[in-house]
Amino acid sequence: MSVEMQDIHLIFMMPEILVAVMAMALLLLSAWTHKGGSGVVHWMTAMTIIAVILVIRVGEGSGSTFGGQFVTDAVSRYMKVLICLGMVLPIIMSRDYIRTHDMDGGEYHVVAMFAMLGGMIMASSGGFVILYLGLELMSLSFYVLAAWRRDSGFSGEAGLKYFVLGSVASGLLLYGISMIYGAVGATGFKEVAAFLGTPDGHGSQLAALGVVLVLVGMGFKVAAAPFHMWAPDVYQGAPTPVTAFMSVMPKIAAFAALFRILFDVFAPVHAQWGPMVQLLAILSMGVGAFAGLVQTNLKRLLAYSSIGHVGYILIGLVANTPEGMQGVMVYLTIYLFMTVGVFGIMVAFDRQGLGEEISDYQGAAHKQPLMAFVMAMFMFSMAGIPPLAGFVGKLSIFMAAVKAGMVPLAVAGVLFSAVSAFYYLKVVKVMYFDPPVAESKMFFSGGGLLVVTLSFILICVWGVLPGDLMAWTESSVKAWH
Amino acid sequence: MTVADIIFYLFATLAVLAALGVVGSRNPVHSVLFLVLTFFSTAGLFVLIGAEFLAAVLVMVYMGAVAILFLFVVMMLDVDFARLRRESVRYLPLGLTVGFVMFVELGFMVAHHHWDKAVSGLDTVNNTLAIGQVLYTRYLYPFEVASLILLVALIGAVALTHRERKRVHRQDIAKQLARTKEDAVELRKVASGEGA
């Protein structure tokens, strides 16, 4: 056995290196400055992530390094931009929240950056080992972030629940990976794909077991039903900006990894994973649509709503076509801005300890007509009502399913989204037709206003003119392989 | 049956019995001690298949650090294990059913597989050397990411448990050292018979 150093091209991983180095630098900065310095850490985090987005955008072509363990291409770069946006937008809007809830201290931002780094590593993973490590880096950071609010018992409960159930999911994923390793004798995506392509690998039951367990593990991480039990409690208990991270970023990272796993590695055994993902999609849409109906807490409602959205996105994976992949990317982009926008409004409401219950929004239209209008638009968009962007996302997913010959699945999706429209409209009804409650006021910080306005504009523009979004995702998908 | 076989069955039986002891014993401290025994028997199994590095890691990390940490947690936290156990009995039938089904399924799959994908190269060097050869070369990138995970665990543990409490009297050494006789001690002459 000879020792040989691999090809290392660090230029491909500049964004990741930048994030890791800046996170550690900010950790030192926050250790040396006292509380007063955390404002500096906050804005430096935001600026770093924006810089990282620019660095990602500069990259072009595709390449791999560390013996294929790190892979970069147009799709992974697109997903990484989304991951960065899913982190930076909640950070920009949450300065006030962090200060008033005693979550200050630069470590919050450092851990958030490491979560983002984990997501980016997942999106660029070229083997199961590094996929698992990226996932674990991201999950561990989120366990910590969920428990960050010391003044709330719910936050600690959320952190612990997330940790225990997330560990079980990681265990299942790892178990699946070990089965695949047992069958293939390697963990790199290329080797596994090559093995599954042979008749020997096609019929390997051990590899099939590995595929199932990997899917279950990833299903836990994206909160797809029936592995969604943790989501409502964790979303409700975690601090609102953290819920905003959690409901967007891990899903984008997990879907970026699923692209590679399902479309590349497990492509030869599509007959095995196709029906399973289909089942996950239908169950998720069902749970999201029906369990959301009885919620009174807005965060729990959004948790069930996100389970439903994951169901729609999974349809794009089942389609197993370039259109399906593009649909997933479009949907995730729009989902990112809708969710961040709603959470931006919730954070602005929070100064008085309000904003988490739907009843807090009673009659908001009479006192704050502009805010109520924006919130209503986000709700319409989530329900998928044209001419807002949420409709475009659903349309591209359903079209892909129809093109792939999965008409029943698309019909089921339409029906479930009609059911779920009920609870989105309930929020609108509470704001517009219920008598106002006393003393509710919004305090938008500059950052919060910026994020909500940006999300609102994009939701409206993409609803009517989705051309540039479509063009960008299509060019990324074309460059796949 | 060779000597190695006998030792294998000894360690394997011990591992299973000790694992049952972890779940079944009434006293949580006994559970942790049974856990140590499980780790030890498993380390014995690793030695038997020639994986001496894994055996050493299991003894040092799991027995030396993880199990002892568990022991601290069990002793320091006031958890009512009797109540937890009563509640868990309710879910026992369901848990056993699910566990049995999974055991049969996994056993079937694993037993029917031809385990022919051996890692090459282990016939020339021992496995400690083999791990050393690839850890910083082929697996450099995963190794670095793993170190970041440990860093996050470290930050998280400190950030979640350390908090500045107001209204708590802390020792401030700089302040203590800065005190002088002049601002701490006051000497007064009290006429005899008038002091309180």
Interface residues (C-beta under 8 A of the other chain):
Chain A: M1 V3 E4 M5 Q6 I8 A20 M24 L27 F66 G67 Q69 F70 G105 E107 Y108 V110 V111 F114 L117 I121 V129 I130 L133 G134 E136 L137 L140 S141 Y143 V144 A147 W148 R150 G159 M179 G182 A183 V184 G185 S204 Q205 L206 L209
Chain B: L106 M109 V110 H112 H113 W115 K117 A118 V119 G121 T124 V125 A130 Q133 V134 T137 R138 Y139 L140 Y141 P142 V145 A146 L148 I149 L151 V152 A153 I155 G156 V158 A159 L160 R163
